[in-house]
Amino acid sequence: HPRALAEGMEGFGVAEAAAAQGVPVLEVRAVSNPVGPRDRAAWRIGDALAALTEGFGKLAPVLESWNTV
C-alpha cells in the first residue's frame, strides 16, 4: 500500500480486503502510549480520544472527495 502514511497491523487485513474489492479504505488512529513497558499510569487515553474526536471532525471533506457517483 504505497500511499499509506502509517502502518497498524490490525488495519492491514482491512486494507488488503478493500484493495481486493477495489474500494477505498481509511484507518483513523490515535496513540495513547509509546512502545515499551506497560506503565498504565503513563497512558494518555484522554488525549488520544480528544485527538480522535478532532480528527473525525475533519473527515467529512476527505470522505466527500471519495464520492465519485
Residue, then its C-alpha position, 0 to 999 in steps of 0.5 A: h500500500p504505497r500511499a499509506l502514511a502509517e502502518g497498524m497491523e490490525g488495519f492491514g487485513v482491512a486494507e488488503a480486503a478493500a484493495a481486493q474489492g477495489v474500494p477505498v479504505l481509511e484507518v483513523r488512529a490515535v496513540s495513547n502510549p509509546v512502545g515499551p513497558r506497560d506503565r498504565a499510569a503513563w497512558r494518555i487515553g484522554d488525549a488520544l480520544a480528544a485527538l480522535t474526536e478532532g480528527f473525525g471532525k475533519l473527515a467529512p471533506v476527505l470522505e466527500s472527495w471519495n464520492t465519485v457517483 
